[in-house]
Amino acid sequence: MLKILEIPKSVDLINPIEFEGKTIKKLDFNFDNLTGQDLINAQTNMAMAKVPVSGMIEFNKAYLAHIVAKASGESYEAITSLKSKDFSMVTMCAQGFLL
């Protein structure tokens, strides 16, 4: 199998957040346990929320946030509450895994 880049298994957040009484300092990912149904569910959640998608869905930040949430065990709301630098970093990890 060709490996172009190594996808991190965890990310230490630059700006930890408090979310629903819990401090989130680090996200651990388990991308390898995701299923095709998980990806379909992420896409379905976006459709239900009427999030517009143009082009490849793997480039959509909302879709990637759903994938990060599933892979990390955190809620979508927690992931979208991350500061922009951390949010970009973790969604890029998901994108790297998917592509």
GIWOKA-V960364 format. One record per backbone hydrogen bond with DSSP energy under -1.0 kcal/mol. NH is the residue of the N-H (numbers start at 1). CO is the residue of the C=O. E is the energy in kcal/mol with one decimal. If there is no record, write none. Layout:
nh=(NH & NH)
co=(CO & CO)
e=(E & E)
This chain:
nh=(11 & 13 & 17 & 19 & 22 & 24 & 27 & 29 & 30 & 33 & 34 & 39 & 40 & 41 & 42 & 43 & 44 & 45 & 46 & 47 & 48 & 49 & 50 & 51 & 59 & 60 & 64 & 65 & 66 & 67 & 68 & 69 & 70 & 71 & 72 & 73 & 79 & 80 & 82 & 87 & 88 & 89 & 90 & 91 & 92 & 93 & 94 & 95 & 96 & 97 & 98 & 99)
co=(27 & 25 & 24 & 22 & 19 & 17 & 11 & 9 & 71 & 30 & 31 & 35 & 36 & 37 & 38 & 39 & 40 & 41 & 42 & 43 & 44 & 45 & 47 & 46 & 56 & 57 & 60 & 61 & 62 & 63 & 64 & 65 & 66 & 67 & 68 & 69 & 75 & 76 & 79 & 83 & 84 & 85 & 86 & 87 & 88 & 89 & 90 & 91 & 92 & 93 & 94 & 95)
e=(-2.5 & -2.8 & -1.9 & -3.3 & -1.5 & -3.3 & -2.6 & -3.5 & -1.3 & -1.2 & -1.7 & -1.5 & -2.3 & -3.0 & -2.0 & -1.9 & -2.7 & -2.7 & -1.7 & -2.0 & -2.6 & -1.7 & -1.2 & -2.7 & -1.8 & -2.0 & -2.5 & -2.3 & -1.7 & -1.9 & -2.8 & -2.4 & -2.3 & -2.7 & -2.1 & -1.7 & -2.1 & -2.6 & -1.4 & -3.0 & -2.8 & -2.1 & -2.7 & -2.3 & -2.0 & -1.3 & -1.7 & -2.4 & -2.6 & -2.0 & -2.6 & -2.3)
